[in-house]
């Protein structure tokens, strides 16, 4: 009887783990931004809960005008590595103007 309960519990746990959607760790959609002389950049289905440095942003020229077209909240930072005390929160579907300078983002 105990063995049957243990097998049932283990099987249930495995089914539960497999039932969790893969996209739970991703921010489905696009995070768009501009860089340089008005070029467009985007992160497609970016990884959630991890800091992402925008690849086109540099120390001299940060990215700007972020647009969060994902299903997750995006917190954008002026510094690389999601550091510093200058940040802005964009809700899903939110966007900011060209005066907002960004170098990194994290999704939650």
Biopython code that builds the backbone (N, CA, C, O; Angstrom):
import numpy as np
from Bio.PDB.StructureBuilder import StructureBuilder

atoms = [
    (1, "UNK", "N", (0.823, -1.190, 0.000)),
    (1, "UNK", "CA", (0.000, 0.000, 0.000)),
    (1, "UNK", "C", (0.868, 1.254, 0.000)),
    (1, "UNK", "O", (0.573, 2.210, -0.718)),
    (2, "UNK", "N", (1.944, 1.259, 0.806)),
    (2, "UNK", "CA", (2.822, 2.423, 0.856)),
    (2, "UNK", "C", (3.564, 2.615, -0.465)),
    (2, "UNK", "O", (3.773, 3.743, -0.911)),
    (3, "UNK", "N", (3.960, 1.504, -1.084)),
    (3, "UNK", "CA", (4.666, 1.584, -2.355)),
    (3, "UNK", "C", (3.759, 2.189, -3.426)),
    (3, "UNK", "O", (4.202, 3.016, -4.223)),
    (4, "UNK", "N", (2.519, 1.785, -3.442)),
    (4, "UNK", "CA", (1.575, 2.324, -4.421)),
    (4, "UNK", "C", (1.389, 3.829, -4.226)),
    (4, "UNK", "O", (1.337, 4.574, -5.205)),
    (5, "UNK", "N", (1.288, 4.279, -2.987)),
    (5, "UNK", "CA", (1.145, 5.709, -2.712)),
    (5, "UNK", "C", (2.403, 6.480, -3.120)),
    (5, "UNK", "O", (2.307, 7.591, -3.641)),
    (6, "UNK", "N", (3.565, 5.903, -2.888)),
    (6, "UNK", "CA", (4.816, 6.560, -3.255)),
    (6, "UNK", "C", (4.939, 6.682, -4.773)),
    (6, "UNK", "O", (5.353, 7.722, -5.283)),
    (7, "UNK", "N", (4.580, 5.620, -5.490)),
    (7, "UNK", "CA", (4.629, 5.651, -6.954)),
    (7, "UNK", "C", (3.622, 6.665, -7.495)),
    (7, "UNK", "O", (3.928, 7.410, -8.426)),
    (8, "UNK", "N", (2.438, 6.693, -6.918)),
    (8, "UNK", "CA", (1.419, 7.648, -7.340)),
    (8, "UNK", "C", (1.886, 9.082, -7.103)),
    (8, "UNK", "O", (1.686, 9.942, -7.960)),
    (9, "UNK", "N", (2.501, 9.350, -5.963)),
    (9, "UNK", "CA", (3.012, 10.694, -5.661)),
    (9, "UNK", "C", (4.132, 11.092, -6.610)),
    (9, "UNK", "O", (4.165, 12.225, -7.089)),
    (10, "UNK", "N", (5.043, 10.178, -6.886)),
    (10, "UNK", "CA", (6.149, 10.468, -7.798)),
    (10, "UNK", "C", (5.631, 10.720, -9.214)),
    (10, "UNK", "O", (6.083, 11.650, -9.881)),
    (11, "UNK", "N", (4.706, 9.915, -9.667)),
    (11, "UNK", "CA", (4.129, 10.091, -11.004)),
    (11, "UNK", "C", (3.395, 11.421, -11.100)),
    (11, "UNK", "O", (3.508, 12.123, -12.105)),
    (12, "UNK", "N", (2.656, 11.766, -10.075)),
    (12, "UNK", "CA", (1.937, 13.037, -10.061)),
    (12, "UNK", "C", (2.903, 14.218, -10.117)),
    (12, "UNK", "O", (2.642, 15.199, -10.813)),
    (13, "UNK", "N", (4.003, 14.131, -9.396)),
    (13, "UNK", "CA", (4.995, 15.204, -9.410)),
    (13, "UNK", "C", (5.621, 15.368, -10.789)),
    (13, "UNK", "O", (5.828, 16.492, -11.248)),
    (14, "UNK", "N", (5.920, 14.266, -11.443)),
    (14, "UNK", "CA", (6.501, 14.323, -12.790)),
    (14, "UNK", "C", (5.511, 14.946, -13.772)),
    (14, "UNK", "O", (5.897, 15.781, -14.591)),
    (15, "UNK", "N", (4.254, 14.556, -13.701)),
    (15, "UNK", "CA", (3.232, 15.111, -14.587)),
    (15, "UNK", "C", (3.079, 16.610, -14.339)),
    (15, "UNK", "O", (2.927, 17.378, -15.289)),
    (16, "UNK", "N", (3.117, 17.028, -13.100)),
    (16, "UNK", "CA", (2.999, 18.446, -12.764)),
    (16, "UNK", "C", (4.164, 19.247, -13.328)),
    (16, "UNK", "O", (3.959, 20.335, -13.866)),
    (17, "UNK", "N", (5.364, 18.736, -13.217)),
    (17, "UNK", "CA", (6.543, 19.425, -13.754)),
    (17, "UNK", "C", (6.452, 19.536, -15.267)),
    (17, "UNK", "O", (6.774, 20.583, -15.828)),
    (18, "UNK", "N", (6.022, 18.483, -15.930)),
    (18, "UNK", "CA", (5.915, 18.506, -17.381)),
    (18, "UNK", "C", (4.769, 19.381, -17.874)),
    (18, "UNK", "O", (4.789, 19.836, -19.017)),
    (19, "UNK", "N", (3.778, 19.619, -17.034)),
    (19, "UNK", "CA", (2.625, 20.427, -17.426)),
    (19, "UNK", "C", (2.915, 21.918, -17.376)),
    (19, "UNK", "O", (2.174, 22.696, -17.976)),
    (20, "UNK", "N", (3.958, 22.343, -16.688)),
    (20, "UNK", "CA", (4.295, 23.760, -16.609)),
    (20, "UNK", "C", (4.759, 24.221, -17.983)),
    (20, "UNK", "O", (5.644, 23.600, -18.572)),
    (21, "UNK", "N", (4.180, 25.299, -18.504)),
    (21, "UNK", "CA", (4.559, 25.735, -19.845)),
    (21, "UNK", "C", (6.010, 26.186, -19.919)),
    (21, "UNK", "O", (6.548, 26.746, -18.964)),
    (22, "UNK", "N", (6.632, 25.937, -21.059)),
    (22, "UNK", "CA", (8.025, 26.310, -21.275)),
    (22, "UNK", "C", (8.181, 27.817, -21.259)),
    (22, "UNK", "O", (9.223, 28.317, -20.834)),
    (23, "UNK", "N", (7.176, 28.557, -21.708)),
    (23, "UNK", "CA", (7.271, 30.001, -21.804)),
    (23, "UNK", "C", (7.209, 30.697, -20.441)),
    (23, "UNK", "O", (7.267, 31.925, -20.384)),
    (24, "UNK", "N", (7.094, 29.960, -19.366)),
    (24, "UNK", "CA", (7.046, 30.571, -18.046)),
    (24, "UNK", "C", (8.325, 31.333, -17.743)),
    (24, "UNK", "O", (8.303, 32.261, -16.934)),
    (25, "UNK", "N", (9.432, 30.972, -18.362)),
    (25, "UNK", "CA", (10.693, 31.656, -18.149)),
    (25, "UNK", "C", (11.008, 32.662, -19.243)),
    (25, "UNK", "O", (12.127, 33.171, -19.312)),
    (26, "UNK", "N", (10.035, 32.953, -20.097)),
    (26, "UNK", "CA", (10.267, 33.897, -21.188)),
    (26, "UNK", "C", (9.178, 34.954, -21.181)),
    (26, "UNK", "O", (8.045, 34.704, -20.768)),
    (27, "UNK", "N", (9.542, 36.134, -21.643)),
    (27, "UNK", "CA", (8.574, 37.206, -21.814)),
    (27, "UNK", "C", (8.093, 37.130, -23.259)),
    (27, "UNK", "O", (8.749, 37.663, -24.154)),
    (28, "UNK", "N", (6.974, 36.483, -23.497)),
    (28, "UNK", "CA", (6.471, 36.292, -24.861)),
    (28, "UNK", "C", (6.224, 37.634, -25.535)),
    (28, "UNK", "O", (5.589, 38.520, -24.962)),
    (29, "UNK", "N", (6.727, 37.777, -26.750)),
    (29, "UNK", "CA", (6.526, 38.996, -27.518)),
    (29, "UNK", "C", (7.845, 39.666, -27.861)),
    (29, "UNK", "O", (8.906, 39.045, -27.814)),
    (30, "UNK", "N", (7.760, 40.950, -28.208)),
    (30, "UNK", "CA", (8.941, 41.716, -28.605)),
    (30, "UNK", "C", (9.163, 42.901, -27.680)),
    (30, "UNK", "O", (8.221, 43.579, -27.269)),
    (31, "UNK", "N", (10.410, 43.129, -27.368)),
    (31, "UNK", "CA", (10.819, 44.354, -26.685)),
    (31, "UNK", "C", (11.592, 45.159, -27.723)),
    (31, "UNK", "O", (12.661, 44.742, -28.169)),
    (32, "UNK", "N", (11.054, 46.303, -28.103)),
    (32, "UNK", "CA", (11.648, 47.107, -29.172)),
    (32, "UNK", "C", (12.325, 48.350, -28.600)),
    (32, "UNK", "O", (11.947, 48.852, -27.542)),
    (33, "UNK", "N", (13.323, 48.827, -29.316)),
    (33, "UNK", "CA", (14.035, 50.036, -28.925)),
    (33, "UNK", "C", (14.747, 50.600, -30.136)),
    (33, "UNK", "O", (14.851, 49.944, -31.173)),
    (34, "UNK", "N", (15.235, 51.820, -29.997)),
    (34, "UNK", "CA", (16.009, 52.453, -31.064)),
    (34, "UNK", "C", (17.432, 52.649, -30.578)),
    (34, "UNK", "O", (17.690, 52.695, -29.375)),
    (35, "UNK", "N", (18.351, 52.762, -31.520)),
    (35, "UNK", "CA", (19.755, 53.002, -31.177)),
    (35, "UNK", "C", (20.433, 53.716, -32.338)),
    (35, "UNK", "O", (19.921, 53.734, -33.457)),
    (36, "UNK", "N", (21.587, 54.300, -32.058)),
    (36, "UNK", "CA", (22.353, 54.979, -33.103)),
    (36, "UNK", "C", (21.566, 56.103, -33.738)),
    (36, "UNK", "O", (20.918, 56.892, -33.051)),
    (37, "UNK", "N", (21.627, 56.167, -35.050)),
    (37, "UNK", "CA", (20.911, 57.200, -35.815)),
    (37, "UNK", "C", (19.511, 56.726, -36.173)),
    (37, "UNK", "O", (19.144, 56.669, -37.347)),
    (38, "UNK", "N", (18.741, 56.390, -35.161)),
    (38, "UNK", "CA", (17.352, 55.981, -35.330)),
    (38, "UNK", "C", (17.186, 54.596, -35.957)),
    (38, "UNK", "O", (16.221, 54.356, -36.682)),
    (39, "UNK", "N", (18.124, 53.683, -35.680)),
    (39, "UNK", "CA", (17.987, 52.289, -36.098)),
    (39, "UNK", "C", (17.057, 51.581, -35.116)),
    (39, "UNK", "O", (16.943, 51.991, -33.960)),
    (40, "UNK", "N", (16.391, 50.521, -35.573)),
    (40, "UNK", "CA", (15.476, 49.772, -34.712)),
    (40, "UNK", "C", (16.121, 48.471, -34.260)),
    (40, "UNK", "O", (16.747, 47.768, -35.053)),
    (41, "UNK", "N", (15.963, 48.159, -32.991)),
    (41, "UNK", "CA", (16.436, 46.904, -32.427)),
    (41, "UNK", "C", (15.292, 46.225, -31.698)),
    (41, "UNK", "O", (14.306, 46.875, -31.347)),
    (42, "UNK", "N", (15.411, 44.924, -31.465)),
    (42, "UNK", "CA", (14.359, 44.197, -30.766)),
    (42, "UNK", "C", (14.920, 42.951, -30.098)),
    (42, "UNK", "O", (15.887, 42.352, -30.567)),
    (43, "UNK", "N", (14.298, 42.582, -29.006)),
    (43, "UNK", "CA", (14.534, 41.300, -28.341)),
    (43, "UNK", "C", (13.263, 40.491, -28.546)),
    (43, "UNK", "O", (12.184, 40.926, -28.143)),
    (44, "UNK", "N", (13.371, 39.324, -29.163)),
    (44, "UNK", "CA", (12.216, 38.475, -29.443)),
    (44, "UNK", "C", (12.109, 37.411, -28.355)),
    (44, "UNK", "O", (13.067, 36.679, -28.106)),
    (45, "UNK", "N", (10.955, 37.323, -27.711)),
    (45, "UNK", "CA", (10.717, 36.382, -26.610)),
    (45, "UNK", "C", (11.905, 36.355, -25.645)),
    (45, "UNK", "O", (12.516, 35.306, -25.441)),
    (46, "UNK", "N", (12.231, 37.508, -25.051)),
    (46, "UNK", "CA", (13.401, 37.563, -24.174)),
    (46, "UNK", "C", (13.234, 36.705, -22.923)),
    (46, "UNK", "O", (12.122, 36.474, -22.449)),
    (47, "UNK", "N", (14.347, 36.246, -22.410)),
    (47, "UNK", "CA", (14.351, 35.424, -21.202)),
    (47, "UNK", "C", (13.885, 36.261, -20.015)),
    (47, "UNK", "O", (14.318, 37.400, -19.843)),
    (48, "UNK", "N", (13.013, 35.699, -19.208)),
    (48, "UNK", "CA", (12.503, 36.393, -18.041)),
    (48, "UNK", "C", (13.404, 36.223, -16.834)),
    (48, "UNK", "O", (14.157, 35.253, -16.748)),
    (49, "UNK", "N", (13.331, 37.153, -15.910)),
    (49, "UNK", "CA", (14.044, 37.126, -14.629)),
    (49, "UNK", "C", (15.562, 37.156, -14.755)),
    (49, "UNK", "O", (16.263, 36.827, -13.798)),
    (50, "UNK", "N", (16.075, 37.538, -15.898)),
    (50, "UNK", "CA", (17.523, 37.649, -16.078)),
    (50, "UNK", "C", (17.816, 38.996, -16.730)),
    (50, "UNK", "O", (17.098, 39.427, -17.632)),
    (51, "UNK", "N", (18.852, 39.643, -16.278)),
    (51, "UNK", "CA", (19.233, 40.925, -16.844)),
    (51, "UNK", "C", (19.778, 40.720, -18.259)),
    (51, "UNK", "O", (20.587, 39.825, -18.503)),
    (52, "UNK", "N", (19.321, 41.564, -19.180)),
    (52, "UNK", "CA", (19.779, 41.502, -20.569)),
    (52, "UNK", "C", (20.371, 42.857, -20.932)),
    (52, "UNK", "O", (19.679, 43.874, -20.886)),
    (53, "UNK", "N", (21.649, 42.870, -21.292)),
    (53, "UNK", "CA", (22.262, 44.082, -21.824)),
    (53, "UNK", "C", (21.866, 44.202, -23.287)),
    (53, "UNK", "O", (22.000, 43.242, -24.046)),
    (54, "UNK", "N", (21.381, 45.366, -23.689)),
    (54, "UNK", "CA", (20.981, 45.559, -25.085)),
    (54, "UNK", "C", (22.227, 45.542, -25.957)),
    (54, "UNK", "O", (23.140, 46.340, -25.744)),
    (55, "UNK", "N", (22.279, 44.640, -26.939)),
    (55, "UNK", "CA", (23.527, 44.424, -27.682)),
    (55, "UNK", "C", (24.032, 45.640, -28.450)),
    (55, "UNK", "O", (25.242, 45.788, -28.624)),
    (56, "UNK", "N", (23.153, 46.503, -28.907)),
    (56, "UNK", "CA", (23.581, 47.670, -29.685)),
    (56, "UNK", "C", (23.929, 48.874, -28.823)),
    (56, "UNK", "O", (24.517, 49.836, -29.317)),
    (57, "UNK", "N", (23.578, 48.839, -27.557)),
    (57, "UNK", "CA", (23.865, 49.966, -26.666)),
    (57, "UNK", "C", (25.348, 49.984, -26.297)),
    (57, "UNK", "O", (25.963, 48.938, -26.087)),
    (58, "UNK", "N", (25.902, 51.174, -26.223)),
    (58, "UNK", "CA", (27.306, 51.335, -25.833)),
    (58, "UNK", "C", (27.388, 52.365, -24.713)),
    (58, "UNK", "O", (26.396, 53.008, -24.370)),
    (59, "UNK", "N", (28.588, 52.514, -24.147)),
    (59, "UNK", "CA", (28.774, 53.550, -23.131)),
    (59, "UNK", "C", (28.509, 54.935, -23.719)),
    (59, "UNK", "O", (27.899, 55.789, -23.076)),
    (60, "UNK", "N", (28.977, 55.142, -24.948)),
    (60, "UNK", "CA", (28.836, 56.444, -25.593)),
    (60, "UNK", "C", (27.428, 56.683, -26.134)),
    (60, "UNK", "O", (26.940, 57.813, -26.114)),
    (61, "UNK", "N", (26.778, 55.632, -26.615)),
    (61, "UNK", "CA", (25.451, 55.767, -27.216)),
    (61, "UNK", "C", (24.501, 54.701, -26.687)),
    (61, "UNK", "O", (24.473, 53.585, -27.206)),
    (62, "UNK", "N", (23.726, 55.032, -25.665)),
    (62, "UNK", "CA", (22.740, 54.080, -25.168)),
    (62, "UNK", "C", (21.579, 53.941, -26.151)),
    (62, "UNK", "O", (21.413, 54.767, -27.048)),
    (63, "UNK", "N", (20.791, 52.910, -25.978)),
    (63, "UNK", "CA", (19.553, 52.766, -26.744)),
    (63, "UNK", "C", (18.532, 53.748, -26.165)),
    (63, "UNK", "O", (18.743, 54.321, -25.096)),
    (64, "UNK", "N", (17.431, 53.930, -26.884)),
    (64, "UNK", "CA", (16.416, 54.879, -26.412)),
    (64, "UNK", "C", (15.049, 54.471, -26.954)),
    (64, "UNK", "O", (14.952, 53.576, -27.793)),
    (65, "UNK", "N", (14.004, 55.123, -26.476)),
    (65, "UNK", "CA", (12.615, 54.903, -26.907)),
    (65, "UNK", "C", (12.187, 53.439, -26.803)),
    (65, "UNK", "O", (11.772, 52.856, -27.804)),
    (66, "UNK", "N", (12.276, 52.832, -25.618)),
    (66, "UNK", "CA", (11.863, 51.431, -25.496)),
    (66, "UNK", "C", (10.350, 51.258, -25.620)),
    (66, "UNK", "O", (9.573, 52.131, -25.230)),
    (67, "UNK", "N", (9.950, 50.107, -26.175)),
    (67, "UNK", "CA", (8.543, 49.758, -26.333)),
    (67, "UNK", "C", (8.381, 48.298, -25.921)),
    (67, "UNK", "O", (8.953, 47.405, -26.546)),
    (68, "UNK", "N", (7.610, 48.064, -24.883)),
    (68, "UNK", "CA", (7.453, 46.717, -24.334)),
    (68, "UNK", "C", (6.221, 46.039, -24.924)),
    (68, "UNK", "O", (5.108, 46.244, -24.439)),
    (69, "UNK", "N", (6.410, 45.247, -25.949)),
    (69, "UNK", "CA", (5.313, 44.523, -26.587)),
    (69, "UNK", "C", (5.305, 43.064, -26.151)),
    (69, "UNK", "O", (4.943, 42.177, -26.924)),
    (70, "UNK", "N", (5.710, 42.822, -24.899)),
    (70, "UNK", "CA", (5.676, 41.478, -24.323)),
    (70, "UNK", "C", (4.499, 41.382, -23.366)),
    (70, "UNK", "O", (3.779, 42.356, -23.146)),
    (71, "UNK", "N", (4.315, 40.208, -22.807)),
    (71, "UNK", "CA", (3.266, 40.003, -21.795)),
    (71, "UNK", "C", (3.790, 40.198, -20.374)),
    (71, "UNK", "O", (3.067, 39.962, -19.406)),
    (72, "UNK", "N", (5.029, 40.621, -20.251)),
    (72, "UNK", "CA", (5.656, 40.798, -18.941)),
    (72, "UNK", "C", (5.994, 42.262, -18.696)),
    (72, "UNK", "O", (6.088, 43.057, -19.632)),
    (73, "UNK", "N", (6.173, 42.602, -17.437)),
    (73, "UNK", "CA", (6.624, 43.935, -17.081)),
    (73, "UNK", "C", (8.119, 44.023, -17.351)),
    (73, "UNK", "O", (8.874, 43.118, -16.995)),
    (74, "UNK", "N", (8.542, 45.108, -17.977)),
    (74, "UNK", "CA", (9.959, 45.318, -18.282)),
    (74, "UNK", "C", (10.476, 46.472, -17.433)),
    (74, "UNK", "O", (9.886, 47.552, -17.410)),
    (75, "UNK", "N", (11.572, 46.236, -16.743)),
    (75, "UNK", "CA", (12.246, 47.302, -16.014)),
    (75, "UNK", "C", (13.526, 47.614, -16.775)),
    (75, "UNK", "O", (14.410, 46.766, -16.896)),
    (76, "UNK", "N", (13.618, 48.843, -17.288)),
    (76, "UNK", "CA", (14.778, 49.244, -18.085)),
    (76, "UNK", "C", (15.714, 50.075, -17.225)),
    (76, "UNK", "O", (15.276, 50.836, -16.363)),
    (77, "UNK", "N", (17.011, 49.917, -17.470)),
    (77, "UNK", "CA", (18.034, 50.593, -16.684)),
    (77, "UNK", "C", (18.933, 51.426, -17.590)),
    (77, "UNK", "O", (19.190, 51.060, -18.737)),
    (78, "UNK", "N", (19.396, 52.528, -17.069)),
    (78, "UNK", "CA", (20.317, 53.376, -17.818)),
    (78, "UNK", "C", (21.711, 52.761, -17.881)),
    (78, "UNK", "O", (22.471, 53.034, -18.810)),
    (79, "UNK", "N", (22.047, 51.935, -16.896)),
    (79, "UNK", "CA", (23.374, 51.310, -16.839)),
    (79, "UNK", "C", (23.326, 49.873, -17.338)),
    (79, "UNK", "O", (22.266, 49.248, -17.365)),
    (80, "UNK", "N", (24.485, 49.359, -17.731)),
    (80, "UNK", "CA", (24.611, 47.944, -18.083)),
    (80, "UNK", "C", (24.463, 47.095, -16.820)),
    (80, "UNK", "O", (24.679, 47.580, -15.709)),
    (81, "UNK", "N", (24.098, 45.844, -16.995)),
    (81, "UNK", "CA", (23.996, 44.921, -15.873)),
    (81, "UNK", "C", (22.830, 45.207, -14.951)),
    (81, "UNK", "O", (22.828, 44.769, -13.801)),
    (82, "UNK", "N", (21.841, 45.933, -15.436)),
    (82, "UNK", "CA", (20.657, 46.295, -14.637)),
    (82, "UNK", "C", (21.060, 46.946, -13.321)),
    (82, "UNK", "O", (20.442, 46.720, -12.281)),
    (83, "UNK", "N", (22.100, 47.750, -13.390)),
    (83, "UNK", "CA", (22.604, 48.408, -12.188)),
    (83, "UNK", "C", (22.262, 49.882, -12.156)),
    (83, "UNK", "O", (21.649, 50.429, -13.073)),
    (84, "UNK", "N", (22.672, 50.490, -11.090)),
    (84, "UNK", "CA", (22.444, 51.918, -10.913)),
    (84, "UNK", "C", (21.083, 52.210, -10.322)),
    (84, "UNK", "O", (20.256, 51.315, -10.146)),
    (85, "UNK", "N", (20.867, 53.469, -10.020)),
    (85, "UNK", "CA", (19.604, 53.850, -9.406)),
    (85, "UNK", "C", (18.670, 54.547, -10.397)),
    (85, "UNK", "O", (17.639, 55.085, -9.994)),
    (86, "UNK", "N", (19.019, 54.543, -11.690)),
    (86, "UNK", "CA", (18.163, 55.136, -12.707)),
    (86, "UNK", "C", (17.508, 54.017, -13.498)),
    (86, "UNK", "O", (18.168, 53.312, -14.262)),
    (87, "UNK", "N", (16.197, 53.860, -13.305)),
    (87, "UNK", "CA", (15.447, 52.821, -14.004)),
    (87, "UNK", "C", (14.028, 53.299, -14.249)),
    (87, "UNK", "O", (13.584, 54.286, -13.662)),
    (88, "UNK", "N", (13.318, 52.594, -15.120)),
    (88, "UNK", "CA", (11.945, 52.940, -15.476)),
    (88, "UNK", "C", (11.190, 51.640, -15.720)),
    (88, "UNK", "O", (11.732, 50.713, -16.321)),
    (89, "UNK", "N", (9.961, 51.565, -15.265)),
    (89, "UNK", "CA", (9.152, 50.348, -15.414)),
    (89, "UNK", "C", (8.140, 50.544, -16.542)),
    (89, "UNK", "O", (7.395, 51.523, -16.568)),
    (90, "UNK", "N", (8.132, 49.586, -17.474)),
    (90, "UNK", "CA", (7.182, 49.586, -18.585)),
    (90, "UNK", "C", (6.242, 48.399, -18.436)),
    (90, "UNK", "O", (6.683, 47.250, -18.436)),
    (91, "UNK", "N", (4.968, 48.670, -18.312)),
    (91, "UNK", "CA", (3.973, 47.595, -18.244)),
    (91, "UNK", "C", (3.856, 46.939, -19.616)),
    (91, "UNK", "O", (4.346, 47.501, -20.596)),
    (92, "UNK", "N", (3.230, 45.780, -19.719)),
    (92, "UNK", "CA", (3.024, 45.171, -21.032)),
    (92, "UNK", "C", (2.269, 46.136, -21.952)),
    (92, "UNK", "O", (1.233, 46.683, -21.576)),
    (93, "UNK", "N", (2.794, 46.334, -23.143)),
    (93, "UNK", "CA", (2.196, 47.264, -24.091)),
    (93, "UNK", "C", (2.661, 48.703, -23.915)),
    (93, "UNK", "O", (2.298, 49.572, -24.707)),
    (94, "UNK", "N", (3.462, 48.963, -22.882)),
    (94, "UNK", "CA", (3.908, 50.325, -22.597)),
    (94, "UNK", "C", (5.095, 50.745, -23.447)),
    (94, "UNK", "O", (5.850, 49.913, -23.950)),
    (95, "UNK", "N", (5.242, 52.052, -23.595)),
    (95, "UNK", "CA", (6.383, 52.592, -24.335)),
    (95, "UNK", "C", (6.804, 53.899, -23.704)),
    (95, "UNK", "O", (6.045, 54.533, -22.972)),
    (96, "UNK", "N", (8.031, 54.288, -24.001)),
    (96, "UNK", "CA", (8.577, 55.539, -23.483)),
    (96, "UNK", "C", (9.120, 56.351, -24.646)),
    (96, "UNK", "O", (9.340, 55.823, -25.736)),
    (97, "UNK", "N", (9.332, 57.615, -24.412)),
    (97, "UNK", "CA", (9.804, 58.514, -25.454)),
    (97, "UNK", "C", (11.296, 58.375, -25.731)),
    (97, "UNK", "O", (12.001, 57.593, -25.094)),
    (98, "UNK", "N", (11.746, 59.156, -26.695)),
    (98, "UNK", "CA", (13.135, 59.088, -27.140)),
    (98, "UNK", "C", (14.117, 59.655, -26.121)),
    (98, "UNK", "O", (15.325, 59.461, -26.264)),
    (99, "UNK", "N", (13.634, 60.342, -25.109)),
    (99, "UNK", "CA", (14.530, 60.906, -24.098)),
    (99, "UNK", "C", (14.929, 59.890, -23.034)),
    (99, "UNK", "O", (15.848, 60.137, -22.253)),
    (100, "UNK", "N", (14.235, 58.738, -22.999)),
    (100, "UNK", "CA", (14.582, 57.696, -22.029)),
    (100, "UNK", "C", (15.730, 56.861, -22.597)),
    (100, "UNK", "O", (15.563, 56.179, -23.608)),
    (101, "UNK", "N", (16.878, 56.914, -21.956)),
    (101, "UNK", "CA", (18.079, 56.201, -22.392)),
    (101, "UNK", "C", (18.206, 54.882, -21.633)),
    (101, "UNK", "O", (18.076, 54.861, -20.409)),
    (102, "UNK", "N", (18.458, 53.790, -22.336)),
    (102, "UNK", "CA", (18.543, 52.469, -21.709)),
    (102, "UNK", "C", (19.738, 51.677, -22.235)),
    (102, "UNK", "O", (20.159, 51.816, -23.383)),
    (103, "UNK", "N", (20.265, 50.837, -21.334)),
    (103, "UNK", "CA", (21.368, 49.935, -21.717)),
    (103, "UNK", "C", (21.070, 48.486, -21.339)),
    (103, "UNK", "O", (21.690, 47.565, -21.871)),
    (104, "UNK", "N", (20.127, 48.284, -20.426)),
    (104, "UNK", "CA", (19.794, 46.923, -20.005)),
    (104, "UNK", "C", (18.335, 46.853, -19.573)),
    (104, "UNK", "O", (17.698, 47.871, -19.303)),
    (105, "UNK", "N", (17.816, 45.612, -19.515)),
    (105, "UNK", "CA", (16.415, 45.390, -19.181)),
    (105, "UNK", "C", (16.268, 44.043, -18.482)),
    (105, "UNK", "O", (17.030, 43.111, -18.739)),
    (106, "UNK", "N", (15.288, 43.955, -17.605)),
    (106, "UNK", "CA", (14.923, 42.694, -16.963)),
    (106, "UNK", "C", (13.394, 42.572, -17.010)),
    (106, "UNK", "O", (12.677, 43.556, -16.831)),
    (107, "UNK", "N", (12.915, 41.356, -17.253)),
    (107, "UNK", "CA", (11.466, 41.114, -17.366)),
    (107, "UNK", "C", (10.979, 40.310, -16.167)),
    (107, "UNK", "O", (11.661, 39.402, -15.692)),
    (108, "UNK", "N", (9.786, 40.660, -15.686)),
    (108, "UNK", "CA", (9.207, 39.942, -14.553)),
    (108, "UNK", "C", (7.727, 39.713, -14.767)),
    (108, "UNK", "O", (7.064, 39.121, -13.915)),
]
sb = StructureBuilder()
sb.init_structure("model")
sb.init_model(0)
sb.init_chain("A")
sb.init_seg("    ")
for serial, (resi, resn, name, xyz) in enumerate(atoms, 1):
    if name == "N":
        sb.init_residue(resn, " ", resi, " ")
    sb.init_atom(name, np.array(xyz, "f"), 0.0, 1.0, " ", f" {name:<3s}", serial, name[0])
structure = sb.get_structure()
